[in-house]
Amino acid sequence: MRRSEGVRVTSPDANALHAHVWPGSATRTPDGAVEIGGADVRDLVAEHGTPVYLLDEADVRRRAAAFRDAFASAFERIGTRADVYYAGKAFLSTAVARWVTEEGLRVDVCTGGELAIAQRAGVPGPQIGMHGNNKSVAEIEAAVEHGVGRIIVDSFEEVDRVAAAARARGVVQPVMIRVKAGVEAHTHEFIATAHEDQKFGFSLSGGQVAEAVTAVLEHPDALRLLGFHSHIGSQIFESDGFRVAATRLIALQLEVAREHGITLPELDLGGGFGIAYVADDQPLAPDDLAGQLADIVQAACREQGVPVPHVSVEPGRSVVGPGGVTVYEVGTVKPVQATDDLVRTYVAVDGGMSDNARPALYAADYTCVVAGRTSAAEPVPARVVGKHCESGDIVVRDVQLPGDVRAGDLIAVPATGAYCRSLASQYNHVPRPPVVAVRDGASRVIVRRETIDDLLALEGE
């Protein structure tokens, strides 16, 4: 993963909680335990077990409100408005859907399952956007039936499917066209989504986008074209890629105005805004990000001589990611002669790649601390690994932990609110952990722990 440019932040203190990596409420109690949302992790583990995903409700709400206010203010300054859609793929539950909706965000979903969660949470249809590169007919029909505010079409087949679903229900469905803007985002290959050689959207080359526009406009009784959508990648720390994408999409809108005589009212720049996983990461604050994107859109519109459209963005990770902490229990500690000059301490915990696939998928970096106590022991090079039968089952690849780390210790990994529970699996038939919301010293389960009975219930005779 690419780090932002800036001052390298290091600390010899293996007990330290770097504020920009941990939830806003994270602190140490007087006797050294980590506290999240006013609750001691030892008490939380005693009640809920390990592994456990903890989610600081106040932190998530605060970040949602910060995006709402930052984008409202920045785009009002340039004479338009901006909607913020929470990207549910980062992590979606009925509780989280309610939190972000109550804080003034809309919700972006990309499957029928995510749509069902949003519906159960009571998110109004007009406040939902529907994504996905291969939406089934049933998913499209469910979205149209619920009255979603927009469907982002990703293929010519989807144009016809959405039109048929809308026509059958006697409605005109707003749609956007997803465009591969050809931007190389500074991110891992698997989460860069706007270059040409990948599955999402219509290509700028070969006239695909122009054909897609024509295809949508051929269904005036069923489809209303709002504008173009682009998503350039994930875990992005700079705004340069958005500058290129916005300029290209606004040029496309000008082409549509010239060719078809219509002004497209909206533009979606996607999400992918990065967060801090380790101390070196320095992501943009919502105010800075919103201000930079507003300047980018305004400059592109001036250059093309077009009115500033209504803009939307889709943060997910940057809303929910920093508020999450996963707590494990240490099972074994094993010193390993890694090289002639290095002894690495392998710390095995009771979870792993089934509850956090990102290190295995993307070689993603995390940090961690011993959470149930502090220690004056000299830090040692350590690697936190899971219990699965894979050598790539790594939770934290490189970290300094106290030299007296031992079986029974609690290990807390921050920045796990996004793409951990949502990517979790039952590999090796390990049930998935619960998600526990914490706030003002109290906790409640918002997604329950799976059990062996849950696993067996899926089996046939």
N, C-alpha and C positions, 0 to 999 in steps of 0.2 A: 504494500500500500504506500502511496506517496505521502510524504509529510509536507506540511506547509513550511515555507521559508521563515526563518526567525531565530530567536535565541533558543538554544537547546536548554531544556529544563531537566536537571538531574537532581537526585537527592540520595545521599548515602543512608538515609533513614528508612529502613525496611518497614517501619510502622506508619509512614506518612500517608495521608489521604490528600492527593492533589485536588484542589477544589474544582478545577475545570474538567476533571475526569469523573468525579463522583457526584451523586445527587446533591442538590443544594442543602439538604438536611444532614448529610453524612458528617459524623463527628466521632470522637472517642469518648467513652464514659470515663469517669475518674479512675476506674480500675482497669481501663485499657480496652474494653470491648468496643467494637464498631456499633454505632447507633444509626438507624435509618428511619426517617419519619417520626423521630421521638421514641422509637422502640429499639431495645437492646436485641442484637441478633441472637444472643443466647436464648432469650425468652421466645423469640420467633421460631427458632429451631426446635425448642422444647415443645412448642405447640403444633408446628406444621411439619417438622422433620426436614431431612435433606435428601437430595438436592432440593432447593426451593428458589424460585424466581421471586424476588421482592421488587415491588414497583411503588415508588414514592409518588403518591397521587398529587400532592401539592406541586411537586417538581414538574410533572407532566402538564398539569393545568397552567402553571406559570409559563412554561415554554410555549404552549398553545396560544396563550394570551399575548405573549411577546411577539409571535409571528403575526397574529391578527392586527395588533396595534401598529407594528412596524410597517407592514405592507399597506395598511389603510392610509397611514400618514404619508409615506413616500410617494404613493401613486396619486393621492389627492393633490400633492404638490405639483404634479405634471398634468393635472386636469382630467384624471380618470379614476377608476376604482380598481381594486384588486381583491379577488377572492382567494382564500387559502383553503385548499383541500388537504385533509389529513390522509396520507397514503396508507391505507389500512394494511397493506401487505407487510409493513414493518412489524406490526402486532395489532391484532384486532380481537377484541372481546366486547360483549355488550357494555361492560362498565367503561372501557376506554372510549368506545364510540359515544357514550353519553357524556363523558368528561369533555372531549374535544368539541362536541356539538354545543354543550352548555357554555364553552368558552368562545363560541362564535366561529368555529371552523366548520367547513363542509367535510364530507367524507368521500374518498376515492376508493372504489372496490374493483377487483379484477376477476372475480369468479362468482358463481352462484352462491357458494358457501359464504363468501364475504358479504355479499348482498343480503343473505338471510340474517347474518349477525347484525348488520346495520338496521334491517327491518325490525328485528326483535328489540333492538335498542331504541326504537321509535324515531330514527332519523327520517325526516320527511323526504319523499322522493325527489323534489326539486333541489335538495341539498346534497344529492349523491351524484357522483360521476362514475361511469362504468368503463373500465379498461379491459385489456386482454387481447392477445394476438390470435386466439382461436376460440372465440366465444361460441358455445353451442347454441343451437336454436332455442333450447329450453332456457338457457341463461339470458339470451336476448329477450325472449318473451317475458320472462320474469321481470327484467329491468323495465321494459316498456309498460308492463302491467302496473308496476309500482310508481310509474311516472318519474323516472330518474331525470335529472336536469340535463344530462348530456350523456351520450355514448360516444366514445372515441373509436372510430372505425379504423381497422388495421389491415383490411384486405378488400378486394372487389366483391368476394363472396359475402362479406359482412354487410356491405352496402345493401345488397339485395335482401339479405336476411332481416336487417333492421327495418327496411322499407316494408317488407311483407308483414312483419309483426305489428308495425305501427298502423298500416292500412287495415289490418284485420280488426284492430281495436278503435278505428276511427279517430286516430290522433296524429298529430304531426310531431315527430320525435326530433329534438335538437341533437345534432351530431357535430363532432370535430374530426378532422382528418389527421392521423398521426404521420409525421414526416420524419424521415431519417435525414437530419440536417447535415450529416457528414462532418461532425465535430469530433475530434479526438480528445475526449476527456482524460484528465490525468488520474486514472484509476485502474483497477485490475481488469484484464481483458474480458472476464466473464460478466462484469457489471458496467462496462461501457456500452451504451445502447443506441448511439446515434451514428456510428460509422456504417458504411454501406453493407459490409458482409456479415449481416446478422438478421434475426428473424422479425424484428419489430418494424412496422410502419411501411410507408410508401417511399420509394427512392426518388431523390431529386433528379437523378440522371434518367435518361430515356423517356422523359415525359410522363412518368407514372403519376406524379402528383396532379398534373393537369388533367389526366384521364380520370383520376379519382374525383376531382372537383366536378367534372362533367357528369360522371356517374351519379353523384349525389343530387345534382341539380336536375337530373332526369326524373326525379321523384318529388315534385313540388307538393303533391298532396299528402306525402308521408314523411318527408325529411326536411329539416331546416338546417342549413350549413352555418355554424357559428364562426368557424375559423380553423386555424391550424394548431397542432399540438406537437411539442418536441420534448424528448427526455434524453439528455446527453450522457447520463451515467450516474454513478453513486459514489458517496464518500468524496465529494469534491470540495476543495478548500479555496479555489480562486474563481473569479467571475468571468475570466477571459472567454471560456467556452460558451457561456451564455451570450456574450456579445456577438459572437459569430452566428450562433443559432438564431437569435432575435433578428439580426440584420437579414438573414436569409429568409426567415419566415415572413417578415414584413414586406420584403420584396415580392414574395409569392402572393401576398394579399393585394399588392398593387397590380400584379398580373391578372388576378381574378377581376379586379375592378375594371381594368381595360378590356378584358376578353368578354366578360359577362355583364358588365354594367352594375355590379352590386358591390357594396362595401361590407366586408366581413367584420362583425363587431368585436370578436374576441381573439385572444392569443394566449396560449398556455405554454409556459416555459419549463414545465415539469418540476422535478425536485432534485434529489441527489445531494443535498447540502450535507457536508461532513460534520462529524462530531469528534471529540477527543476520546480516543481509546487508551492512549498512553500519554505521559507527561509532555512529550515532544509535540503532540498535535495541537495546533492553534487554529481552530475553525473560526469563521466569520460569525460575529454576533448578528441576530436578526435585524437590528437597526442598520448595521453596515451593509448587510446583504441586500436588504430591501432598497436602501438608498442607491447602491451600485446598479441594481437591476432597473430601477426607475430611470436612472440616468442613461443606461444603455438603450432602453425602449424609446425614451424621448429623442435621443440623438439619432437612432435608426429611423424614426418616423419623420424627423426633420429632413434627414438626408433623402428619403424617398418621397417626401412631400405628401404624406398621408396623415389622416387624423390618428391620434393615439387611441389604440383599442382598449377595451376592458381586458385586463390581464388576470391570469390565475397562475398559481404555483402549487406544488404538491409535496410539502415536507412530510416525511414520515419518521425516519430515523432521528432527525434533529428535534423532533417533538418528544418521542417516547424513549429513545435510546439512552440518554444520560440518566434518566430516572430509574433505570433498572440495575439491580445487583443480584448476582446468583451466588448462593451460599452452599458450599459443599462441606463434607466431613472427610478428613484425611484418613485413609485406610492403611497405607504403607509408605515408608520413606526408604529410599534406596540410593546410596552414593554410587556413582558410575564414573569410571575413568574415561572421560569423553575423549581427551587427547593426552599427550605426554605431560602437558602443563595444566590440564583442567580436570578437576573432579566436579561433576555436576550432580546435584541432588535431585533425584526424581521423586516427586511427591504425587502419589496416586490418590485420586478422590473418587467419590461414589457416584459420579456422573461422567460426562465427557462429550464425545462427538454426537451423541443422541440428543443432548440438550443444547449444544452449541456447535453447529456444523461449520461455522465460518472459518476457524483456523484450518480445517481440512479442505474446505472448498477454495479459499482465497489466500491461504497463508496469513490470515488476519492476525494482527497483534492485539494482545490484551495485557493488562497488568493485574496484580492481585495483592492481598495482604492476609496475614493471619488475623482473623476477625474476632476471636474470643478473648484475646489478651494482647498486650504489647510485650516486647522482649528486648532485653539489653544484649542478647547474644550477637556476635559478629555476623553480618549478613553473608550468605553463601550463594553462588550461582545455582539457580534451581530451574526446573522445568515441571510444570503441573500437568499431569496426564490423567486420562480417564481410565475406566474399567473395561473398555471394549476390546475385542480381539483384533485390533488394528494397530500397527506401529505409528500410523498417522493420527492416532487418537490423542491429540494434544489440546489442552485448554489454554495454557499460557506457555509460550515457547521459551522465553528468556525473562527471568525475573530474579531479583535479589530477595531472598526470604531469610528470616532469622535462622541461624545455624542450629537452633534447638527445636525446629519444627518437628512435630511428632504425630503419631497416630492419635486420632481423637480431636486434633485441632480443627477449627473451622477456618475455611479459606473463602474469602469473599472476592468475587470478580466484578468490577464495575462496568458500566456502559453496555449492559446486556439486555436492555429493554426492547431493542429492535433486532429482528432477524435471529432470535434465539428460540423462543417458544414457537414462533411462526415457522421456523425451519426444522423443528424438533421431529425426531423419528422414534420408532420403537426398536431400533437396531439391537440385536442380541436379545430381543423380547424384554427390554428394559422399559417399564412404564414411564411416561412423561411426567415431569415434576409439576406441582401446582404453581399458579401465579397468585401471589398474596399482595394485596394493596395495603400500604401502611400510611397512616396520617394521624398526626397529633397523638402519637403513642399507642394507637389502636391498630389492629390488623383485621382484615377479612379476606376470605378466599374468593377470588373473582373467576378463576378457572381451577377446578379441583384436580387433585392428583389422580392419575390413572392407577389402576390396581391390576393385580394378576387376574382377577375375575373379569376385568374389562378385556384383557388380552384373550382369555379363554372364550369369552362370549362371541368372538368373531369366528371361532372355529366351527366347521361343519361336523357332521357325524364321523 
